[in-house]
Amino acid sequence: MCPPGSRVPFGRLMAAFMSNFAATINAAPAYIVNDIYKRFFNPNTTGRFEVSMSRLASIAVLIVGILFGLLTTRITDVMMWIVGALYGGYVMANVLKWYWWRFNGYGYFWEWRREF
């Protein structure tokens, strides 16, 4: 039971959580099926099969998210992992851009992959 006066903030937090949750669960399968599966594995698939793959991808994203949430002990560790994985490639790419005029998007991508 919520203490008196705390129902509105709790409701707002739950609404924010649910909107984020719904957006992730609904958008991730579209990316997985359309951008990865259809493009690289089976471009001539039927709509019925795409819906089935989308449902399986939704369940997979949900399971990965639950496992990630259960295994994470501190949000600081997650944030440091994200910053450490992405920031090094970003900084090095910008430094290279100052000295090499042909450094482009491919260079950014491969530097990020090397750093990751």
CORRA-V553229 format. One line per field, one symbol per residue. burial: b if it has 24 or more other C-alpha atoms within 12 Angstrom, else e. Layout:
# CORRA-V553229
burial: ???
This chain:
# CORRA-V553229
burial: eeeeeeeeeeeeeeeeeeeeeeeebeebbbebbbeeeeeeeeeeeeeeebeebbeebbeebeeeeeeeeeeeeeeeeeeeeeeeeeeebbebbeeeeeeeeeeeeeebeebeeeee
